[in-house]
Amino acid sequence: MFADSPADLHSGASGIEPCPRCGGSGVLRLDGQRFRTCLHCLGQGRMNRLQPATTTAALRLRAL
C-alpha cells in the first residue's frame, strides 16, 4: 500500500503525493522564528490522492 522508497512517494503511480501546502515537510513557517504543524496533512507531509466519487448516473451508464 505504501511506497518502499522515497522516490516512489513523488510518483503518480503510488497515489501518495507531497502536501501542496508544506511541500512535504509537515511544518509551516509562520515568520522568521515561528513554526507550526501543517494542518492540511496533519504533519505527515504527504497526502493520499482521492478518487472522484461514483455517481448513480455513472452506475446506470455502466449497467447499459
Biopython code that builds the backbone (N, CA, C, O; Angstrom):
import numpy as np
from Bio.PDB.StructureBuilder import StructureBuilder

atoms = [
    (1, "MET", "N", (0.815, -1.186, 0.000)),
    (1, "MET", "CA", (0.000, 0.000, 0.000)),
    (1, "MET", "C", (0.862, 1.255, 0.000)),
    (1, "MET", "O", (0.592, 2.186, -0.759)),
    (2, "PHE", "N", (1.908, 1.297, 0.848)),
    (2, "PHE", "CA", (2.783, 2.453, 0.896)),
    (2, "PHE", "C", (4.004, 2.210, 0.039)),
    (2, "PHE", "O", (4.403, 1.067, -0.185)),
    (3, "ALA", "N", (4.587, 3.277, -0.434)),
    (3, "ALA", "CA", (5.768, 3.179, -1.280)),
    (3, "ALA", "C", (6.964, 2.722, -0.452)),
    (3, "ALA", "O", (7.081, 3.054, 0.728)),
    (4, "ASP", "N", (7.857, 1.949, -1.092)),
    (4, "ASP", "CA", (9.021, 1.414, -0.400)),
    (4, "ASP", "C", (10.173, 2.392, -0.324)),
    (4, "ASP", "O", (10.919, 2.384, 0.654)),
    (5, "SER", "N", (10.336, 3.226, -1.319)),
    (5, "SER", "CA", (11.467, 4.146, -1.330)),
    (5, "SER", "C", (10.965, 5.580, -1.454)),
    (5, "SER", "O", (9.863, 5.807, -1.955)),
    (6, "PRO", "N", (11.766, 6.556, -1.001)),
    (6, "PRO", "CA", (11.328, 7.959, -1.078)),
    (6, "PRO", "C", (11.030, 8.418, -2.494)),
    (6, "PRO", "O", (10.169, 9.277, -2.687)),
    (7, "ALA", "N", (11.717, 7.870, -3.494)),
    (7, "ALA", "CA", (11.461, 8.280, -4.873)),
    (7, "ALA", "C", (10.048, 7.902, -5.306)),
    (7, "ALA", "O", (9.441, 8.593, -6.125)),
    (8, "ASP", "N", (9.519, 6.796, -4.752)),
    (8, "ASP", "CA", (8.180, 6.352, -5.118)),
    (8, "ASP", "C", (7.093, 7.262, -4.557)),
    (8, "ASP", "O", (5.984, 7.296, -5.089)),
    (9, "LEU", "N", (7.396, 8.005, -3.484)),
    (9, "LEU", "CA", (6.386, 8.876, -2.886)),
    (9, "LEU", "C", (5.961, 9.991, -3.825)),
    (9, "LEU", "O", (4.839, 10.487, -3.726)),
    (10, "HIS", "N", (6.843, 10.393, -4.736)),
    (10, "HIS", "CA", (6.548, 11.508, -5.622)),
    (10, "HIS", "C", (6.068, 11.059, -6.989)),
    (10, "HIS", "O", (5.834, 11.893, -7.863)),
    (11, "SER", "N", (5.917, 9.767, -7.189)),
    (11, "SER", "CA", (5.445, 9.283, -8.480)),
    (11, "SER", "C", (3.925, 9.230, -8.473)),
    (11, "SER", "O", (3.305, 9.075, -7.421)),
    (12, "GLY", "N", (3.339, 9.357, -9.636)),
    (12, "GLY", "CA", (1.891, 9.339, -9.739)),
    (12, "GLY", "C", (1.286, 7.971, -9.528)),
    (12, "GLY", "O", (0.093, 7.870, -9.245)),
    (13, "ALA", "N", (2.074, 6.909, -9.658)),
    (13, "ALA", "CA", (1.544, 5.558, -9.575)),
    (13, "ALA", "C", (1.173, 5.162, -8.149)),
    (13, "ALA", "O", (0.284, 4.331, -7.962)),
    (14, "SER", "N", (1.824, 5.730, -7.146)),
    (14, "SER", "CA", (1.607, 5.283, -5.775)),
    (14, "SER", "C", (0.322, 5.837, -5.166)),
    (14, "SER", "O", (-0.198, 5.253, -4.216)),
    (15, "GLY", "N", (-0.204, 6.942, -5.681)),
    (15, "GLY", "CA", (-1.402, 7.542, -5.112)),
    (15, "GLY", "C", (-1.117, 8.428, -3.923)),
    (15, "GLY", "O", (-2.038, 9.009, -3.348)),
    (16, "ILE", "N", (0.152, 8.544, -3.540)),
    (16, "ILE", "CA", (0.553, 9.418, -2.440)),
    (16, "ILE", "C", (1.419, 10.515, -3.026)),
    (16, "ILE", "O", (2.351, 10.242, -3.783)),
    (17, "GLU", "N", (1.112, 11.753, -2.677)),
    (17, "GLU", "CA", (1.888, 12.875, -3.204)),
    (17, "GLU", "C", (2.232, 13.826, -2.067)),
    (17, "GLU", "O", (1.555, 13.822, -1.039)),
    (18, "PRO", "N", (3.273, 14.643, -2.230)),
    (18, "PRO", "CA", (3.640, 15.589, -1.174)),
    (18, "PRO", "C", (2.525, 16.604, -0.928)),
    (18, "PRO", "O", (1.787, 16.966, -1.845)),
    (19, "CYS", "N", (2.415, 17.045, 0.289)),
    (19, "CYS", "CA", (1.405, 18.043, 0.648)),
    (19, "CYS", "C", (1.670, 19.333, -0.117)),
    (19, "CYS", "O", (2.803, 19.813, -0.125)),
    (20, "PRO", "N", (0.650, 19.909, -0.763)),
    (20, "PRO", "CA", (0.856, 21.140, -1.523)),
    (20, "PRO", "C", (1.080, 22.372, -0.642)),
    (20, "PRO", "O", (1.612, 23.372, -1.124)),
    (21, "ARG", "N", (0.696, 22.326, 0.611)),
    (21, "ARG", "CA", (0.852, 23.496, 1.482)),
    (21, "ARG", "C", (2.234, 23.574, 2.122)),
    (21, "ARG", "O", (2.841, 24.645, 2.150)),
    (22, "CYS", "N", (2.741, 22.441, 2.642)),
    (22, "CYS", "CA", (4.031, 22.472, 3.341)),
    (22, "CYS", "C", (5.166, 21.936, 2.484)),
    (22, "CYS", "O", (6.326, 22.003, 2.890)),
    (23, "GLY", "N", (4.856, 21.405, 1.304)),
    (23, "GLY", "CA", (5.887, 20.888, 0.418)),
    (23, "GLY", "C", (6.446, 19.545, 0.834)),
    (23, "GLY", "O", (7.457, 19.108, 0.286)),
    (24, "GLY", "N", (5.824, 18.884, 1.779)),
    (24, "GLY", "CA", (6.270, 17.569, 2.208)),
    (24, "GLY", "C", (7.015, 17.561, 3.530)),
    (24, "GLY", "O", (7.395, 16.494, 4.012)),
    (25, "SER", "N", (7.233, 18.724, 4.129)),
    (25, "SER", "CA", (7.972, 18.761, 5.398)),
    (25, "SER", "C", (7.069, 18.506, 6.605)),
    (25, "SER", "O", (7.540, 18.024, 7.636)),
    (26, "GLY", "N", (5.789, 18.820, 6.490)),
    (26, "GLY", "CA", (4.867, 18.667, 7.609)),
    (26, "GLY", "C", (4.843, 19.861, 8.544)),
    (26, "GLY", "O", (4.099, 19.873, 9.524)),
    (27, "VAL", "N", (5.666, 20.877, 8.239)),
    (27, "VAL", "CA", (5.782, 22.053, 9.101)),
    (27, "VAL", "C", (5.619, 23.309, 8.257)),
    (27, "VAL", "O", (6.183, 23.407, 7.167)),
    (28, "LEU", "N", (4.851, 24.267, 8.758)),
    (28, "LEU", "CA", (4.684, 25.553, 8.086)),
    (28, "LEU", "C", (5.442, 26.625, 8.848)),
    (28, "LEU", "O", (5.399, 26.669, 10.078)),
    (29, "ARG", "N", (6.132, 27.482, 8.126)),
    (29, "ARG", "CA", (6.845, 28.613, 8.741)),
    (29, "ARG", "C", (5.895, 29.807, 8.771)),
    (29, "ARG", "O", (5.405, 30.238, 7.727)),
    (30, "LEU", "N", (5.637, 30.336, 9.952)),
    (30, "LEU", "CA", (4.746, 31.485, 10.091)),
    (30, "LEU", "C", (5.497, 32.791, 9.889)),
    (30, "LEU", "O", (5.004, 33.689, 9.206)),
    (31, "ASP", "N", (6.668, 32.906, 10.466)),
    (31, "ASP", "CA", (7.556, 34.045, 10.240)),
    (31, "ASP", "C", (8.979, 33.587, 10.556)),
    (31, "ASP", "O", (9.239, 32.384, 10.574)),
    (32, "GLY", "N", (9.892, 34.501, 10.801)),
    (32, "GLY", "CA", (11.300, 34.158, 10.975)),
    (32, "GLY", "C", (11.596, 33.127, 12.045)),
    (32, "GLY", "O", (12.490, 32.300, 11.861)),
    (33, "GLN", "N", (10.875, 33.148, 13.160)),
    (33, "GLN", "CA", (11.177, 32.251, 14.275)),
    (33, "GLN", "C", (9.997, 31.382, 14.710)),
    (33, "GLN", "O", (10.110, 30.653, 15.696)),
    (34, "ARG", "N", (8.875, 31.439, 14.005)),
    (34, "ARG", "CA", (7.697, 30.683, 14.436)),
    (34, "ARG", "C", (7.315, 29.644, 13.392)),
    (34, "ARG", "O", (7.294, 29.920, 12.193)),
    (35, "PHE", "N", (7.015, 28.443, 13.875)),
    (35, "PHE", "CA", (6.610, 27.332, 13.026)),
    (35, "PHE", "C", (5.366, 26.697, 13.628)),
    (35, "PHE", "O", (5.076, 26.874, 14.811)),
    (36, "ARG", "N", (4.642, 25.962, 12.811)),
    (36, "ARG", "CA", (3.531, 25.156, 13.328)),
    (36, "ARG", "C", (3.342, 23.946, 12.437)),
    (36, "ARG", "O", (3.800, 23.920, 11.294)),
    (37, "THR", "N", (2.664, 22.948, 12.970)),
    (37, "THR", "CA", (2.355, 21.740, 12.213)),
    (37, "THR", "C", (1.387, 22.080, 11.091)),
    (37, "THR", "O", (0.437, 22.835, 11.296)),
    (38, "CYS", "N", (1.618, 21.537, 9.933)),
    (38, "CYS", "CA", (0.715, 21.735, 8.802)),
    (38, "CYS", "C", (-0.596, 21.017, 9.100)),
    (38, "CYS", "O", (-0.608, 19.804, 9.312)),
    (39, "LEU", "N", (-1.687, 21.756, 9.115)),
    (39, "LEU", "CA", (-2.990, 21.163, 9.409)),
    (39, "LEU", "C", (-3.607, 20.491, 8.189)),
    (39, "LEU", "O", (-4.524, 19.679, 8.318)),
    (40, "HIS", "N", (-3.105, 20.827, 7.013)),
    (40, "HIS", "CA", (-3.637, 20.231, 5.789)),
    (40, "HIS", "C", (-3.289, 18.738, 5.725)),
    (40, "HIS", "O", (-4.130, 17.917, 5.357)),
    (41, "CYS", "N", (-2.050, 18.391, 6.085)),
    (41, "CYS", "CA", (-1.615, 16.985, 6.054)),
    (41, "CYS", "C", (-1.421, 16.426, 7.458)),
    (41, "CYS", "O", (-0.976, 15.288, 7.611)),
    (42, "LEU", "N", (-1.749, 17.210, 8.488)),
    (42, "LEU", "CA", (-1.605, 16.829, 9.895)),
    (42, "LEU", "C", (-0.171, 16.457, 10.250)),
    (42, "LEU", "O", (0.065, 15.552, 11.051)),
    (43, "GLY", "N", (0.786, 17.164, 9.645)),
    (43, "GLY", "CA", (2.192, 16.964, 9.959)),
    (43, "GLY", "C", (2.834, 15.759, 9.310)),
    (43, "GLY", "O", (4.002, 15.470, 9.572)),
    (44, "GLN", "N", (2.094, 15.040, 8.461)),
    (44, "GLN", "CA", (2.642, 13.848, 7.815)),
    (44, "GLN", "C", (3.485, 14.182, 6.592)),
    (44, "GLN", "O", (4.372, 13.412, 6.223)),
    (45, "GLY", "N", (3.220, 15.316, 5.963)),
    (45, "GLY", "CA", (3.987, 15.727, 4.796)),
    (45, "GLY", "C", (3.534, 15.099, 3.496)),
    (45, "GLY", "O", (4.087, 15.408, 2.441)),
    (46, "ARG", "N", (2.551, 14.234, 3.545)),
    (46, "ARG", "CA", (2.071, 13.592, 2.314)),
    (46, "ARG", "C", (0.547, 13.488, 2.351)),
    (46, "ARG", "O", (-0.078, 13.470, 3.411)),
    (47, "MET", "N", (-0.015, 13.422, 1.158)),
    (47, "MET", "CA", (-1.466, 13.353, 1.015)),
    (47, "MET", "C", (-1.813, 12.176, 0.113)),
    (47, "MET", "O", (-1.107, 11.907, -0.859)),
    (48, "ASN", "N", (-2.882, 11.485, 0.428)),
    (48, "ASN", "CA", (-3.394, 10.448, -0.459)),
    (48, "ASN", "C", (-4.215, 11.110, -1.546)),
    (48, "ASN", "O", (-5.046, 11.975, -1.267)),
    (49, "ARG", "N", (-3.987, 10.710, -2.765)),
    (49, "ARG", "CA", (-4.772, 11.242, -3.871)),
    (49, "ARG", "C", (-6.154, 10.595, -3.814)),
    (49, "ARG", "O", (-6.275, 9.370, -3.814)),
    (50, "LEU", "N", (-7.181, 11.417, -3.768)),
    (50, "LEU", "CA", (-8.549, 10.914, -3.683)),
    (50, "LEU", "C", (-9.116, 10.678, -5.068)),
    (50, "LEU", "O", (-8.835, 11.426, -6.004)),
    (51, "GLN", "N", (-9.904, 9.649, -5.185)),
    (51, "GLN", "CA", (-10.592, 9.345, -6.430)),
    (51, "GLN", "C", (-11.958, 10.021, -6.400)),
    (51, "GLN", "O", (-12.558, 10.142, -5.332)),
    (52, "PRO", "N", (-12.460, 10.464, -7.550)),
    (52, "PRO", "CA", (-13.790, 11.075, -7.566)),
    (52, "PRO", "C", (-14.861, 10.057, -7.161)),
    (52, "PRO", "O", (-14.729, 8.860, -7.417)),
    (53, "ALA", "N", (-15.899, 10.548, -6.540)),
    (53, "ALA", "CA", (-16.987, 9.682, -6.099)),
    (53, "ALA", "C", (-17.755, 9.140, -7.297)),
    (53, "ALA", "O", (-17.893, 9.813, -8.319)),
    (54, "THR", "N", (-18.245, 7.932, -7.160)),
    (54, "THR", "CA", (-19.070, 7.330, -8.199)),
    (54, "THR", "C", (-20.504, 7.809, -8.013)),
    (54, "THR", "O", (-21.058, 7.722, -6.918)),
    (55, "THR", "N", (-21.092, 8.310, -9.075)),
    (55, "THR", "CA", (-22.466, 8.806, -9.001)),
    (55, "THR", "C", (-23.427, 7.730, -9.485)),
    (55, "THR", "O", (-23.026, 6.776, -10.150)),
    (56, "THR", "N", (-24.687, 7.894, -9.147)),
    (56, "THR", "CA", (-25.681, 6.926, -9.609)),
    (56, "THR", "C", (-25.837, 6.989, -11.126)),
    (56, "THR", "O", (-26.125, 5.974, -11.759)),
    (57, "ALA", "N", (-25.650, 8.158, -11.708)),
    (57, "ALA", "CA", (-25.736, 8.275, -13.167)),
    (57, "ALA", "C", (-24.630, 7.454, -13.831)),
    (57, "ALA", "O", (-24.872, 6.797, -14.843)),
    (58, "ALA", "N", (-23.433, 7.487, -13.277)),
    (58, "ALA", "CA", (-22.328, 6.703, -13.838)),
    (58, "ALA", "C", (-22.595, 5.211, -13.690)),
    (58, "ALA", "O", (-22.264, 4.432, -14.583)),
    (59, "LEU", "N", (-23.187, 4.810, -12.581)),
    (59, "LEU", "CA", (-23.514, 3.393, -12.386)),
    (59, "LEU", "C", (-24.565, 2.926, -13.391)),
    (59, "LEU", "O", (-24.484, 1.812, -13.908)),
    (60, "ARG", "N", (-25.548, 3.780, -13.665)),
    (60, "ARG", "CA", (-26.575, 3.418, -14.646)),
    (60, "ARG", "C", (-25.984, 3.285, -16.041)),
    (60, "ARG", "O", (-26.366, 2.391, -16.795)),
    (61, "LEU", "N", (-25.055, 4.169, -16.390)),
    (61, "LEU", "CA", (-24.422, 4.091, -17.708)),
    (61, "LEU", "C", (-23.589, 2.830, -17.854)),
    (61, "LEU", "O", (-23.552, 2.236, -18.932)),
    (62, "ARG", "N", (-22.922, 2.411, -16.787)),
    (62, "ARG", "CA", (-22.124, 1.181, -16.835)),
    (62, "ARG", "C", (-23.007, -0.045, -16.993)),
    (62, "ARG", "O", (-22.600, -1.025, -17.617)),
    (63, "ALA", "N", (-24.220, -0.003, -16.432)),
    (63, "ALA", "CA", (-25.118, -1.150, -16.475)),
    (63, "ALA", "C", (-25.699, -1.379, -17.870)),
    (63, "ALA", "O", (-26.146, -2.482, -18.183)),
    (64, "LEU", "N", (-25.695, -0.348, -18.701)),
    (64, "LEU", "CA", (-26.287, -0.479, -20.040)),
    (64, "LEU", "C", (-25.415, -1.229, -20.983)),
    (64, "LEU", "O", (-25.780, -1.419, -22.143)),
]
sb = StructureBuilder()
sb.init_structure("model")
sb.init_model(0)
sb.init_chain("A")
sb.init_seg("    ")
for serial, (resi, resn, name, xyz) in enumerate(atoms, 1):
    if name == "N":
        sb.init_residue(resn, " ", resi, " ")
    sb.init_atom(name, np.array(xyz, "f"), 0.0, 1.0, " ", f" {name:<3s}", serial, name[0])
structure = sb.get_structure()
